[in-house]
Amino acid sequence: MKTILLFICLVTFTFSNAQELPNITLKDTQGKSVSIQELSNSDDIKVFSFWATWCVPCINELDAISEVYEDWQDETNVEIIAVSTDDSRTKKRVIPMVNGKGWEYQILIDDNQELKRALNITILPYVIVVKNGRIIYQHSGYTPGGEDDLYDIIKEHSN
């Protein structure tokens, strides 16, 4: 019985990691529409980091990645896309925070939380690693040093 349960869990995990991103369009900080599928349909690794201005672990994670992001790009050509899930009450804080932090990421606004709901994300921060339009890794939460584990995943799947 335990073997069957383990098999079901592994199959579920494998299929959930192989899912495609939904066909959703978000806006960037300039108000330009960005198709998630078009953005992610690349042989280069894309990391979607779901965050909010009120989420301290989210900001800590994005700050930690920011410190090593240039090296990551040089070595793997990875692109980080920080997807703000701030709602109508807090989305006005996104641009000032991003400007103050100096993050070099592409910032997308999911103010109706359409992408967050489509991916069934319930906990922030939440990271999705995508290659060729398919999710290859997902992780929720952040602890210091977690960016090193994320980089290991990126290196493993980069060309």
Secondary structure, 3 states (H helix, E strand, C coil): CHHHHHHHHHHHHHHHHCCECCCCEEEECCCCEEEHHHHHCCCCCEEEEEECCCCHHHHHHHHHHHHHHHHHHHHHCCEEEEEECCCCCCHHHHHHHHHHHCCCCEEEECCCCHHHHHCCCCCCCEEEEEECCEEEEEEECCCCCHHHHHHHHHHHHCC
